């Protein structure tokens, strides 16, 4: 059985999802992005904001090999539901 972090693949994936969903300006920006983008993905969103070389306030890289992009893409699509 694989270990998870609060239901996410790992702490890094959980942390960036938490930031997007709980920081109101970032959340609103993400919802707008998903609404106006034909195939919204997490990486397109982060790169569009120019955050690809930055970190969350907790020190997690917004773009990293540690992130589960499939899971983050699903989270982005679910913002409208």
N, C-alpha and C positions, 0 to 999 in steps of 0.2 A: 504494500500500500504506500503510495507516494505521500510525502508530507506536504501540507499546504500551509498557507498563512492567511488566517481569517477567510478561508474559502477561496483564496487566490493561489496561483501556482507558487509564488514566493513573496517575500516582503517587498522587494523592489516593485513588482507588478502591482501589488496591493497599494503601495504608497502613491504611485503616480495616478492610479484610478481614484484613490481617495482624494487626492488634491484636485483632480478635475471635477469630481462630483460634489465636493464640499467647499470649494472656493467660488463664491457666487459669480464674480466677474468671469472667471475662467469657465465655469459651468455654462453660463449664458453664451459665451463665445463658442463653446463646443456644440451646444444645441444649434446655434445659428449655422455653424460650419456643416453639421450633419444635414440640416434642412436644405442648404443650398448646394451641396456637393453630391454629384451623381454616385460616386463610389467612395464614401468617406472612410478613411483609415486613420488610425492613431498617428502613424508617422507623418502623413500629409498634414494633419492638424498641428502637430508639434513643430514641424519644419515651417509651416505657414506662419507660425507665431515667432519664428526665429529662436526657438528654445533648444534646438538640437545640441548645443554645446553647453547648456546650463544644467542646473540641478534643482530639485525641489527644495523647499525650505529645510527638509530633513536630510539633505545631502545626497539624494538619489538622482542619478543621471536620468534625464528625460529620454535619452536614447542610449541603450545599452544592450549588450548581448544577454544580460541577465533577465531582461523583460520578456514576457510572453506576449508577443504582438498579436497573435491570434485571439487571445483572451481580451486584450485591450481593444482590438477592432470590434469584437462582439459588444463590449461595454459601450463603445461609441455609438453603434447602431441602436442599442437599447435606450439611449438617452431620450428618444422620441416616444417611447412606450410607457 
